[in-house]
Amino acid sequence: MSSDPWGRVDETGTVYVRTADGEKVVGSWQAGSPEEALAYFERKYEGLVVEIGLLERRVKTTDLSAKDAHAAIDHLRQQVDEHHAVGDLDALSKRLDALVATVEARREERKAEKAKQTDEAKHAKEALVVEAEELAQSEQWRAAGERLRALVDIWKGLPRLDRKSDDELWHRFSHARSAFSKRRKAHFASLDAQREEARKAKEKLVAEAESLSASTDWAATAARYRDLMAEWKAAGRAQREAEDGLWNRFRGAQDVFFAARSAVFAERDAEQAENLKLKEELAAEAEKLVPVKDLKAARAAFRSINERWEAIGHVPRDARPKVEGRMHAVEKALQETEENEWRRTNPEARARAAGLTGQLQDAVDKLRGQVEAARAAGNNAKADKLARELEGRQALLDQALKGLEEFGG
């Protein structure tokens, strides 16, 4: 008979293992010596030790599922319980019991972790739903649309919940996206309609602008172009592909008109500047007649100057008062000289003075009537010109009346 601390072989070749419950038959050995029998079954025990050690490491270091771990434990426990090995089987059984406890603890940990992840996923999805429902009311179409697409990607990355909860939240999430898409589609449909109306309106504005581009009615056409520009701005924007082309045509028509107007105005301004230069030369020539030495010659010279003056066209509006004032001053000096001369003339002066006074009075009355008529007709420019002439005639009349007084009448 042969034995070791955990087993023995009897005379018949039966192998036994010692356990807490007493000896258990391991098997029968007839192929060799008892020592070989014990060594064989001890090796089987060592094999179990290795397998249990490997399973312990897998449970601790990998994500082996509880189901697979229990299957492996049951398989090893069956081998331990069948007593086909010689060694401390009770110790192996205790290790398997401890491993079962470890697997169950891991199962609870994973269950708790999964519950935590599920709760976090639920809160995350609820937050996504709330944000999506807020975005559904937004009119920031581009930004909100991009954010909603990003929320879908985030949703896909989150764990699934229980079917009921997941379906309810997804329904709200999907409804919010659909509501936003519907509102955006309606908005852009309305915008397209508005842009089409703007395009039609601007087509008409362009047609009118182009029809006016050759006009030479400078003031009225320029005013109409200003109105057309205001209407253009009020019409809103057309579709992008149409807007630029319409604007180029509209602006081009204006440019043609205003370029022509500028050319005409530049030519007119140059002509008026030359006219002013000529009138200033005539005014200087007239001013040389004062003081008057020979009234008759001076009168003839002034008439010649005045005829040349009238033959010259318009001068710039802002320069007109000054240059005309210089001529009026010379004319007034001639009138004063003539009045003084008249007073010193022959005995018939009184009669002439009386006759002249009557003529001047008639002229003053007539001019006064013409001034009032021009004012009433709204022709202030003509009225102003007549008023200046009236002022000169009134001055002559006053002098004539003074002369009559000197003649004692």
C-alpha contacts under 8 A as a table, 3 or more apart, distances in Angstrom:
res1	aa1	res2	aa2	distance
1	M	8	R	7.39
1	M	9	V	5.65
1	M	10	D	4.88
1	M	11	E	5.54
1	M	34	P	7.01
2	S	8	R	5.58
2	S	9	V	5.25
2	S	10	D	6.91
2	S	34	P	5.66
2	S	35	E	6.45
3	S	6	W	7.89
3	S	7	G	5.69
3	S	8	R	3.78
3	S	9	V	6.14
3	S	35	E	7.97
3	S	38	L	7.64
4	D	7	G	5.38
4	D	8	R	6.14
6	W	17	V	5.63
6	W	18	R	5.17
6	W	19	T	7.86
6	W	86	V	6.12
6	W	87	G	5.17
6	W	88	D	6.49
7	G	15	V	7.19
7	G	16	Y	5.26
7	G	17	V	4.13
7	G	18	R	5.60
7	G	38	L	7.30
7	G	86	V	5.82
7	G	87	G	7.19
8	R	15	V	5.75
8	R	16	Y	5.30
8	R	17	V	6.70
8	R	38	L	7.04
9	V	12	T	7.89
9	V	13	G	5.77
9	V	14	T	5.48
9	V	15	V	4.43
9	V	16	Y	6.30
9	V	34	P	5.84
9	V	37	A	7.55
9	V	38	L	7.29
10	D	13	G	5.46
10	D	14	T	5.57
10	D	15	V	6.74
11	E	14	T	7.41
13	G	28	S	5.55
13	G	29	W	5.01
13	G	30	Q	5.97
13	G	34	P	7.00
14	T	25	V	7.18
14	T	26	V	7.62
14	T	27	G	5.94
14	T	28	S	4.37
14	T	29	W	6.20
15	V	25	V	5.96
15	V	26	V	5.30
15	V	27	G	5.29
15	V	28	S	5.73
15	V	29	W	6.96
15	V	37	A	7.40
15	V	38	L	7.43
16	Y	23	E	6.06
16	Y	24	K	5.43
16	Y	25	V	4.46
16	Y	26	V	5.15
16	Y	27	G	7.29
16	Y	86	V	7.65
17	V	23	E	5.44
17	V	24	K	5.33
17	V	25	V	6.41
17	V	26	V	6.24
17	V	83	H	7.28
17	V	85	A	7.46
17	V	86	V	5.40
17	V	87	G	7.08
18	R	21	D	7.98
18	R	22	G	5.76
18	R	23	E	4.42
18	R	24	K	6.44
18	R	87	G	7.94
18	R	88	D	7.92
19	T	22	G	5.02
19	T	23	E	5.83
19	T	24	K	7.18
19	T	88	D	7.39
19	T	89	L	6.83
19	T	90	D	6.43
20	A	90	D	6.98
24	K	83	H	6.89
25	V	83	H	7.13
26	V	82	E	7.95
26	V	83	H	5.37
26	V	84	H	4.84
26	V	85	A	6.43
26	V	86	V	7.46
27	G	84	H	6.79
29	W	32	G	7.17
29	W	34	P	7.59
29	W	37	A	5.96
30	Q	33	S	7.85
32	G	36	E	6.26
32	G	37	A	7.03
33	S	36	E	5.24
33	S	37	A	6.46
34	P	37	A	4.89
34	P	38	L	6.28
35	E	38	L	5.17
35	E	39	A	6.06
36	E	39	A	4.97
36	E	40	Y	6.06
37	A	40	Y	5.20
37	A	41	F	6.46
38	L	41	F	5.33
38	L	42	E	5.93
38	L	86	V	7.05
39	A	42	E	5.00
39	A	43	R	6.15
40	Y	43	R	5.24
40	Y	44	K	6.57
41	F	44	K	4.93
41	F	45	Y	6.33
41	F	84	H	6.93
41	F	85	A	4.63
41	F	86	V	5.20
42	E	45	Y	4.90
42	E	46	E	6.25
42	E	85	A	5.94
42	E	86	V	4.80
42	E	87	G	6.25
43	R	46	E	4.94
43	R	47	G	6.15
43	R	85	A	7.66
44	K	47	G	4.93
44	K	48	L	6.40
44	K	84	H	7.53
44	K	85	A	5.31
44	K	86	V	7.45
45	Y	48	L	5.06
45	Y	49	V	6.29
45	Y	85	A	4.80
45	Y	86	V	5.75
45	Y	87	G	5.84
46	E	49	V	4.90
46	E	50	V	6.21
47	G	50	V	5.14
47	G	51	E	6.23
48	L	51	E	5.06
48	L	52	I	6.07
48	L	76	L	7.31
48	L	80	V	7.87
49	V	52	I	5.24
49	V	53	G	6.11
49	V	92	L	7.21
50	V	53	G	5.08
50	V	54	L	6.17
51	E	54	L	5.10
51	E	55	L	6.20
51	E	76	L	7.91
52	I	55	L	5.05
52	I	56	E	6.12
52	I	76	L	7.36
52	I	92	L	7.87
52	I	95	R	7.89
52	I	96	L	7.50
53	G	56	E	5.08
53	G	57	R	6.37
54	L	57	R	5.22
54	L	58	R	6.28
55	L	58	R	5.02
55	L	59	V	6.16
55	L	69	A	7.78
55	L	72	A	7.63
56	E	59	V	5.24
56	E	60	K	6.29
56	E	99	L	6.68
57	R	60	K	5.12
57	R	61	T	5.80
57	R	62	T	7.86
58	R	61	T	5.30
58	R	62	T	5.25
58	R	63	D	7.87
58	R	64	L	6.71
59	V	62	T	5.96
59	V	63	D	7.23
59	V	64	L	6.04
59	V	69	A	7.07
59	V	102	T	7.91
59	V	103	V	6.92
64	L	68	D	6.67
64	L	69	A	6.49
65	S	68	D	5.36
65	S	69	A	6.12
66	A	69	A	4.96
66	A	70	H	6.03
66	A	103	V	6.02
66	A	104	E	7.31
66	A	106	R	7.84
66	A	107	R	6.21
67	K	70	H	5.29
67	K	71	A	6.27
68	D	71	A	5.05
68	D	72	A	6.25
69	A	72	A	5.18
69	A	73	I	6.15
69	A	103	V	7.07
70	H	73	I	4.92
70	H	74	D	5.98
70	H	100	V	7.14
70	H	103	V	7.75
71	A	74	D	5.16
71	A	75	H	6.20
72	A	75	H	5.10
72	A	76	L	6.30
73	I	76	L	5.15
73	I	77	R	5.93
73	I	96	L	6.54
73	I	99	L	7.87
73	I	100	V	7.47
74	D	77	R	4.95
74	D	78	Q	6.00
75	H	78	Q	5.24
75	H	79	Q	6.60
76	L	79	Q	5.11
76	L	80	V	6.27
77	R	80	V	4.91
77	R	81	D	5.90
77	R	93	S	6.86
77	R	96	L	7.04
78	Q	81	D	5.08
78	Q	82	E	6.04
79	Q	82	E	5.19
79	Q	83	H	6.81
79	Q	84	H	6.92
80	V	83	H	5.52
80	V	84	H	7.24
80	V	85	A	7.59
80	V	89	L	6.27
80	V	92	L	7.29
80	V	93	S	6.94
83	H	86	V	7.54
83	H	89	L	7.67
85	A	89	L	7.98
86	V	89	L	7.56
88	D	91	A	5.38
88	D	92	L	6.65
89	L	92	L	4.97
89	L	93	S	6.13
90	D	93	S	4.95
90	D	94	K	6.17
91	A	94	K	5.07
91	A	95	R	6.21
92	L	95	R	5.00
92	L	96	L	6.20
93	S	96	L	5.05
93	S	97	D	6.18
94	K	97	D	4.88
94	K	98	A	6.11
95	R	98	A	5.00
95	R	99	L	6.03
96	L	99	L	4.84
96	L	100	V	6.16
97	D	100	V	5.07
97	D	101	A	6.42
98	A	101	A	5.06
98	A	102	T	6.22
99	L	102	T	4.91
99	L	103	V	6.10
100	V	103	V	5.09
100	V	104	E	6.16
101	A	104	E	5.10
101	A	105	A	6.08
102	T	105	A	5.02
102	T	106	R	6.05
103	V	106	R	4.98
103	V	107	R	6.01
104	E	107	R	4.83
104	E	108	E	6.21
105	A	108	E	5.13
105	A	109	E	6.14
106	R	109	E	4.94
106	R	110	R	6.01
107	R	110	R	5.10
107	R	111	K	5.94
108	E	111	K	4.84
108	E	112	A	5.97
109	E	112	A	5.08
109	E	113	E	5.96
110	R	113	E	4.84
110	R	114	K	5.81
111	K	114	K	5.03
111	K	115	A	6.03
112	A	115	A	4.97
112	A	116	K	6.04
113	E	116	K	4.94
113	E	117	Q	6.03
114	K	117	Q	4.94
114	K	118	T	5.89
115	A	118	T	4.97
115	A	119	D	6.02
116	K	119	D	5.05
116	K	120	E	6.08
117	Q	120	E	4.97
117	Q	121	A	5.89
117	Q	159	P	7.81
118	T	121	A	4.91
118	T	122	K	6.00
118	T	159	P	6.98
118	T	160	R	7.65
118	T	161	L	6.23
119	D	122	K	5.01
119	D	123	H	6.23
120	E	123	H	5.14
120	E	124	A	5.98
121	A	124	A	4.90
121	A	125	K	5.98
121	A	158	L	6.07
121	A	159	P	6.18
121	A	160	R	7.67
121	A	161	L	7.44
122	K	125	K	5.14
122	K	126	E	6.03
122	K	161	L	6.88
123	H	126	E	5.00
123	H	127	A	6.10
124	A	127	A	5.09
124	A	128	L	6.24
125	K	128	L	4.89
125	K	129	V	6.13
125	K	155	W	6.73
125	K	158	L	7.85
125	K	169	L	7.14
126	E	129	V	5.02
126	E	130	V	6.22
126	E	169	L	6.87
127	A	130	V	5.11
127	A	131	E	6.17
128	L	131	E	5.16
128	L	132	A	5.99
128	L	151	L	6.61
128	L	155	W	7.56
128	L	173	F	7.53
129	V	132	A	5.01
129	V	133	E	6.10
129	V	169	L	6.88
129	V	170	W	7.93
129	V	172	R	6.51
129	V	173	F	4.95
129	V	176	A	7.84
130	V	133	E	5.15
130	V	134	E	6.30
131	E	134	E	5.08
131	E	135	L	6.12
132	A	135	L	4.98
132	A	136	A	6.08
132	A	148	L	6.50
132	A	151	L	7.74
132	A	173	F	6.34
132	A	176	A	5.82
132	A	177	R	6.81
133	E	136	A	5.05
133	E	137	Q	7.15
133	E	172	R	7.96
133	E	173	F	7.25
133	E	176	A	5.03
133	E	177	R	7.81
134	E	137	Q	5.72
134	E	138	S	7.04
135	L	138	S	5.02
135	L	144	A	5.92
135	L	148	L	7.52
135	L	176	A	7.86
135	L	180	F	7.33
136	A	144	A	7.96
136	A	176	A	5.45
136	A	177	R	6.42
136	A	179	A	6.02
136	A	180	F	4.32
137	Q	180	F	6.75
138	S	141	W	7.05
138	S	144	A	6.70
138	S	180	F	7.75
139	E	144	A	7.73
139	E	184	R	7.79
140	Q	143	A	5.64
140	Q	144	A	5.64
141	W	144	A	5.38
141	W	145	G	5.82
141	W	184	R	6.59
142	R	145	G	5.20
142	R	146	E	6.19
143	A	146	E	5.23
143	A	147	R	6.16
144	A	147	R	5.04
144	A	148	L	6.11
145	G	148	L	5.18
145	G	149	R	6.36
146	E	149	R	5.20
146	E	150	A	6.31
147	R	150	A	4.97
147	R	151	L	6.19
148	L	151	L	4.97
148	L	152	V	6.47
148	L	177	R	7.05
149	R	152	V	5.23
149	R	153	D	6.71
150	A	153	D	5.20
150	A	154	I	6.36
151	L	154	I	4.96
151	L	155	W	6.05
152	V	155	W	4.99
152	V	156	K	6.26
153	D	156	K	5.17
153	D	157	G	6.47
154	I	157	G	5.19
154	I	158	L	6.68
155	W	158	L	5.38
156	K	159	P	7.91
160	R	163	R	7.87
160	R	166	D	6.60
161	L	165	S	6.27
161	L	166	D	5.18
162	D	165	S	5.58
162	D	166	D	5.94
163	R	166	D	5.15
163	R	167	D	5.86
164	K	167	D	5.24
164	K	168	E	6.17
165	S	168	E	5.22
165	S	169	L	6.21
166	D	169	L	5.34
166	D	170	W	6.00
167	D	170	W	5.08
167	D	171	H	5.99
168	E	171	H	5.15
168	E	172	R	6.53
169	L	172	R	5.25
169	L	173	F	6.13
170	W	173	F	4.88
170	W	174	S	5.84
171	H	174	S	5.18
171	H	175	H	5.97
172	R	175	H	5.06
172	R	176	A	6.19
173	F	176	A	5.28
173	F	177	R	6.47
174	S	177	R	5.14
174	S	178	S	6.16
175	H	178	S	5.03
175	H	179	A	6.05
176	A	179	A	5.10
176	A	180	F	6.24
177	R	180	F	5.19
177	R	181	S	6.16
178	S	181	S	5.04
178	S	182	K	6.07
179	A	182	K	5.12
179	A	183	R	6.23
180	F	183	R	5.17
180	F	184	R	6.04
181	S	184	R	5.09
181	S	185	K	5.98
182	K	185	K	5.15
182	K	186	A	6.18
183	R	186	A	5.11
183	R	187	H	6.06
184	R	187	H	4.97
184	R	188	F	6.19
185	K	188	F	5.33
185	K	189	A	6.03
186	A	189	A	5.02
186	A	190	S	6.12
187	H	190	S	5.16
187	H	191	L	6.07
188	F	191	L	4.70
188	F	192	D	5.90
189	A	192	D	5.09
189	A	193	A	6.29
190	S	193	A	5.05
190	S	194	Q	6.21
191	L	194	Q	5.03
191	L	195	R	6.08
192	D	195	R	5.05
192	D	196	E	6.09
192	D	239	Q	7.45
193	A	196	E	5.09
193	A	197	E	6.30
194	Q	197	E	5.08
194	Q	198	A	6.14
194	Q	238	A	7.70
195	R	198	A	4.83
195	R	199	R	6.02
195	R	236	G	7.29
195	R	237	R	5.92
195	R	238	A	4.15
195	R	239	Q	5.56
196	E	199	R	4.96
196	E	200	K	6.32
196	E	238	A	6.13
196	E	239	Q	7.00
197	E	200	K	5.19
197	E	201	A	6.20
197	E	238	A	7.62
198	A	201	A	5.08
198	A	202	K	6.01
198	A	235	A	5.32
198	A	236	G	5.80
198	A	237	R	6.08
198	A	238	A	5.09
199	R	202	K	5.13
199	R	203	E	6.04
199	R	237	R	7.57
199	R	238	A	4.81
199	R	239	Q	7.21
199	R	242	A	7.16
199	R	243	E	7.37
200	K	203	E	5.09
200	K	204	K	6.60
201	A	204	K	5.34
201	A	205	L	6.45
201	A	235	A	6.75
202	K	205	L	4.80
202	K	206	V	5.96
202	K	232	W	6.50
202	K	235	A	7.18
202	K	246	L	7.06
203	E	206	V	5.14
203	E	207	A	6.21
203	E	246	L	6.99
204	K	207	A	5.08
204	K	208	E	6.33
205	L	208	E	5.23
205	L	209	A	6.05
205	L	228	L	6.58
205	L	231	E	7.99
205	L	232	W	7.19
205	L	250	F	7.56
206	V	209	A	4.97
206	V	210	E	6.04
206	V	246	L	6.86
206	V	249	R	6.57
206	V	250	F	4.97
206	V	253	A	7.97
207	A	210	E	5.24
207	A	211	S	6.21
208	E	211	S	4.99
208	E	212	L	6.29
209	A	212	L	5.23
209	A	213	S	6.35
209	A	225	Y	7.12
209	A	228	L	7.61
209	A	250	F	6.19
209	A	253	A	5.79
209	A	254	Q	6.75
210	E	213	S	5.25
210	E	249	R	7.78
210	E	250	F	7.11
210	E	253	A	4.97
210	E	254	Q	7.74
211	S	214	A	7.14
212	L	215	S	5.31
212	L	221	T	6.97
212	L	253	A	7.66
212	L	257	F	7.42
213	S	253	A	5.27
213	S	254	Q	6.28
213	S	256	V	5.78
213	S	257	F	4.55
214	A	256	V	7.51
214	A	257	F	6.11
215	S	218	W	7.18
215	S	221	T	6.94
215	S	257	F	7.01
216	T	221	T	7.81
216	T	261	R	7.46
217	D	220	A	5.84
217	D	221	T	5.81
218	W	221	T	5.38
218	W	222	A	5.90
218	W	261	R	6.58
219	A	222	A	5.28
219	A	223	A	6.22
220	A	223	A	5.17
220	A	224	R	6.23
221	T	224	R	4.93
221	T	225	Y	6.16
222	A	225	Y	5.08
222	A	226	R	6.40
222	A	258	F	7.89
223	A	226	R	5.13
223	A	227	D	6.45
224	R	227	D	4.97
224	R	228	L	6.12
225	Y	228	L	4.90
225	Y	229	M	6.16
225	Y	254	Q	7.23
226	R	229	M	5.15
226	R	230	A	6.42
227	D	230	A	5.13
227	D	231	E	6.25
228	L	231	E	4.99
228	L	232	W	6.02
229	M	232	W	4.90
229	M	233	K	6.34
230	A	233	K	5.29
230	A	234	A	6.24
231	E	234	A	5.00
231	E	235	A	6.08
232	W	235	A	5.24
232	W	236	G	7.29
233	K	236	G	6.02
237	R	240	R	7.90
237	R	243	E	6.72
238	A	242	A	6.33
238	A	243	E	5.19
239	Q	242	A	5.35
239	Q	243	E	5.84
240	R	243	E	5.14
240	R	244	D	6.79
241	E	244	D	6.59
241	E	245	G	7.38
242	A	245	G	5.51
242	A	246	L	6.17
243	E	246	L	5.29
243	E	247	W	6.07
244	D	247	W	5.14
244	D	248	N	6.14
245	G	248	N	5.20
245	G	249	R	6.38
246	L	249	R	5.22
246	L	250	F	6.10
247	W	250	F	4.96
247	W	251	R	5.86
248	N	251	R	5.22
248	N	252	G	5.78
249	R	252	G	4.99
249	R	253	A	6.19
250	F	253	A	5.37
250	F	254	Q	6.53
251	R	254	Q	5.15
251	R	255	D	6.11
252	G	255	D	5.02
252	G	256	V	6.30
253	A	256	V	5.27
253	A	257	F	6.54
254	Q	257	F	5.23
254	Q	258	F	6.09
255	D	258	F	5.25
255	D	259	A	5.76
256	V	259	A	5.32
256	V	260	A	6.30
257	F	260	A	5.27
257	F	261	R	6.20
258	F	261	R	4.86
258	F	262	S	5.92
259	A	262	S	5.10
259	A	263	A	6.23
260	A	263	A	5.14
260	A	264	V	6.31
261	R	264	V	5.14
261	R	265	F	6.03
262	S	265	F	5.05
262	S	266	A	5.87
263	A	266	A	5.12
263	A	267	E	6.25
264	V	267	E	5.14
264	V	268	R	6.13
265	F	268	R	4.93
265	F	269	D	5.90
266	A	269	D	5.09
266	A	270	A	6.14
267	E	270	A	5.15
267	E	271	E	6.20
268	R	271	E	5.01
268	R	272	Q	6.08
269	D	272	Q	5.09
269	D	273	A	6.00
269	D	316	P	7.32
270	A	273	A	5.09
270	A	274	E	6.30
271	E	274	E	5.14
271	E	275	N	6.19
272	Q	275	N	4.82
272	Q	276	L	6.08
272	Q	313	G	7.31
272	Q	314	H	5.82
272	Q	315	V	4.47
272	Q	316	P	5.73
273	A	276	L	5.08
273	A	277	K	6.38
273	A	315	V	6.37
273	A	316	P	6.69
274	E	277	K	5.08
274	E	278	L	6.39
275	N	278	L	5.11
275	N	279	K	6.20
275	N	312	I	6.25
275	N	313	G	6.27
275	N	314	H	6.63
275	N	315	V	5.64
276	L	279	K	5.11
276	L	280	E	6.05
276	L	314	H	7.86
276	L	315	V	5.11
276	L	316	P	7.24
276	L	319	A	7.72
277	K	280	E	5.20
277	K	281	E	6.37
278	L	281	E	5.13
278	L	282	L	6.41
278	L	312	I	7.77
279	K	282	L	4.94
279	K	283	A	6.03
279	K	309	W	6.36
279	K	312	I	7.55
279	K	323	V	7.16
280	E	283	A	4.97
280	E	284	A	6.16
280	E	323	V	6.32
281	E	284	A	5.11
281	E	285	E	6.24
282	L	285	E	4.88
282	L	286	A	6.10
282	L	305	I	6.41
282	L	309	W	7.02
283	A	286	A	5.02
283	A	287	E	6.12
283	A	323	V	7.00
283	A	326	R	6.18
283	A	327	M	5.72
284	A	287	E	5.10
284	A	288	K	6.62
285	E	288	K	5.46
285	E	289	L	7.47
285	E	305	I	7.84
286	A	289	L	5.57
286	A	290	V	7.79
286	A	301	A	7.98
286	A	302	F	6.40
286	A	305	I	6.91
286	A	327	M	6.99
286	A	330	V	6.56
287	E	290	V	5.69
287	E	326	R	7.69
287	E	327	M	7.70
287	E	330	V	6.03
288	K	291	P	7.75
289	L	292	V	5.74
289	L	298	A	6.06
289	L	302	F	7.99
289	L	330	V	7.65
290	V	293	K	7.91
290	V	330	V	6.90
290	V	333	A	7.14
290	V	334	L	7.96
291	P	333	A	7.79
292	V	295	L	6.10
292	V	298	A	6.71
292	V	333	A	7.82
292	V	334	L	6.96
292	V	337	T	7.05
293	K	298	A	7.77
294	D	297	A	5.43
294	D	298	A	5.92
295	L	298	A	4.98
295	L	299	R	5.95
295	L	334	L	7.33
295	L	337	T	7.24
295	L	338	E	6.95
296	K	299	R	5.11
296	K	300	A	6.29
297	A	300	A	5.13
297	A	301	A	6.07
298	A	301	A	5.03
298	A	302	F	6.02
298	A	334	L	7.70
299	R	302	F	5.12
299	R	303	R	6.18
299	R	334	L	7.26
300	A	303	R	5.15
300	A	304	S	6.36
301	A	304	S	5.17
301	A	305	I	6.24
302	F	305	I	4.95
302	F	306	N	5.96
302	F	331	E	7.92
303	R	306	N	5.01
303	R	307	E	6.14
304	S	307	E	5.20
304	S	308	R	6.40
305	I	308	R	5.24
305	I	309	W	6.09
306	N	309	W	4.76
306	N	310	E	6.18
307	E	310	E	5.25
307	E	311	A	6.41
308	R	311	A	5.13
308	R	312	I	6.67
309	W	312	I	5.45
310	E	313	G	7.37
315	V	319	A	6.93
315	V	320	R	6.24
316	P	319	A	5.46
316	P	320	R	6.36
317	R	320	R	5.38
318	D	321	P	7.17
319	A	322	K	5.89
319	A	323	V	6.67
320	R	323	V	5.60
320	R	324	E	6.01
321	P	324	E	5.33
321	P	325	G	5.81
322	K	325	G	5.08
322	K	326	R	6.53
323	V	326	R	5.30
323	V	327	M	6.87
324	E	327	M	5.23
324	E	328	H	6.26
325	G	328	H	5.01
325	G	329	A	6.15
326	R	329	A	5.20
326	R	330	V	6.63
327	M	330	V	5.23
327	M	331	E	6.23
328	H	331	E	4.97
328	H	332	K	6.02
329	A	332	K	5.12
329	A	333	A	6.26
330	V	333	A	5.06
330	V	334	L	6.33
331	E	334	L	5.15
331	E	335	Q	6.26
332	K	335	Q	5.00
332	K	336	E	6.18
332	K	392	G	7.58
333	A	336	E	5.15
333	A	337	T	6.21
334	L	337	T	5.08
334	L	338	E	6.07
335	Q	338	E	5.00
335	Q	339	E	6.16
335	Q	396	L	7.56
336	E	339	E	5.11
336	E	340	N	6.20
337	T	340	N	5.14
337	T	341	E	6.12
338	E	341	E	5.04
338	E	342	W	5.98
339	E	342	W	4.93
339	E	343	R	6.28
339	E	396	L	7.90
339	E	399	Q	7.23
339	E	400	A	7.64
340	N	343	R	5.25
340	N	344	R	6.67
341	E	344	R	5.24
341	E	345	T	6.47
342	W	345	T	5.33
342	W	349	A	6.97
343	R	349	A	6.79
343	R	403	G	6.56
345	T	348	E	7.88
345	T	349	A	6.09
346	N	349	A	5.65
347	P	350	R	6.96
348	E	351	A	5.34
348	E	352	R	6.17
349	A	352	R	4.94
349	A	353	A	5.67
350	R	353	A	4.84
350	R	354	A	5.97
350	R	404	L	6.49
350	R	407	F	6.15
351	A	354	A	5.03
351	A	355	G	6.05
352	R	355	G	4.95
352	R	356	L	5.78
353	A	356	L	4.99
353	A	357	T	5.78
353	A	400	A	6.23
353	A	403	G	7.04
353	A	404	L	6.29
354	A	357	T	4.99
354	A	358	G	6.21
354	A	400	A	7.87
354	A	404	L	6.76
355	G	358	G	5.13
355	G	359	Q	6.24
356	L	359	Q	4.95
356	L	360	L	5.93
356	L	400	A	7.29
357	T	360	L	5.01
357	T	361	Q	5.94
357	T	397	L	6.03
357	T	400	A	5.58
357	T	401	L	6.51
358	G	361	Q	4.99
358	G	362	D	6.15
359	Q	362	D	5.09
359	Q	363	A	6.13
360	L	363	A	4.92
360	L	364	V	5.95
360	L	393	R	6.67
360	L	394	Q	7.70
360	L	396	L	7.36
360	L	397	L	5.55
361	Q	364	V	5.02
361	Q	365	D	6.08
361	Q	397	L	6.54
362	D	365	D	5.12
362	D	366	K	6.02
363	A	366	K	5.02
363	A	367	L	5.98
363	A	393	R	7.36
364	V	367	L	5.13
364	V	368	R	5.99
364	V	390	L	6.10
364	V	393	R	6.18
364	V	394	Q	6.18
364	V	397	L	7.95
365	D	368	R	5.09
365	D	369	G	6.25
366	K	369	G	5.16
366	K	370	Q	6.26
367	L	370	Q	4.91
367	L	371	V	6.09
367	L	386	L	6.68
367	L	387	A	7.67
367	L	389	E	7.87
367	L	390	L	5.86
368	R	371	V	5.12
368	R	372	E	6.30
368	R	387	A	7.65
368	R	390	L	6.83
369	G	372	E	5.20
369	G	373	A	6.14
370	Q	373	A	5.01
370	Q	374	A	6.08
370	Q	383	A	7.63
370	Q	386	L	7.34
371	V	374	A	5.16
371	V	375	R	6.15
371	V	382	K	7.88
371	V	383	A	4.90
371	V	384	D	7.73
371	V	386	L	5.91
371	V	387	A	6.24
372	E	375	R	5.08
372	E	376	A	6.11
372	E	383	A	7.48
373	A	376	A	5.08
373	A	377	A	6.19
374	A	377	A	5.04
374	A	378	G	6.29
374	A	379	N	5.21
374	A	380	N	6.65
374	A	382	K	6.49
374	A	383	A	5.16
375	R	378	G	5.10
375	R	379	N	5.82
375	R	380	N	5.78
375	R	383	A	5.87
376	A	379	N	7.64
379	N	382	K	5.63
379	N	383	A	6.24
380	N	383	A	4.80
380	N	384	D	5.93
381	A	384	D	5.18
381	A	385	K	6.36
382	K	385	K	5.12
382	K	386	L	6.16
383	A	386	L	5.12
383	A	387	A	5.94
384	D	387	A	4.96
384	D	388	R	6.31
385	K	388	R	5.28
385	K	389	E	6.51
386	L	389	E	5.01
386	L	390	L	5.97
387	A	390	L	4.81
387	A	391	E	6.05
388	R	391	E	5.03
388	R	392	G	6.45
389	E	392	G	5.15
389	E	393	R	6.25
390	L	393	R	5.06
390	L	394	Q	5.85
391	E	394	Q	5.06
391	E	395	A	6.17
392	G	395	A	5.12
392	G	396	L	6.38
393	R	396	L	4.98
393	R	397	L	6.06
394	Q	397	L	4.90
394	Q	398	D	6.06
395	A	398	D	5.05
395	A	399	Q	6.27
396	L	399	Q	5.04
396	L	400	A	6.08
397	L	400	A	4.92
397	L	401	L	6.06
398	D	401	L	5.16
398	D	402	K	6.14
399	Q	402	K	4.95
399	Q	403	G	6.08
400	A	403	G	4.90
400	A	404	L	6.24
401	L	404	L	5.06
401	L	405	E	6.34
402	K	405	E	5.08
402	K	406	E	6.40
403	G	406	E	4.96
403	G	407	F	6.38
404	L	407	F	4.94
404	L	408	G	6.40
404	L	409	G	5.38
405	E	408	G	4.95
405	E	409	G	5.19
406	E	409	G	7.36
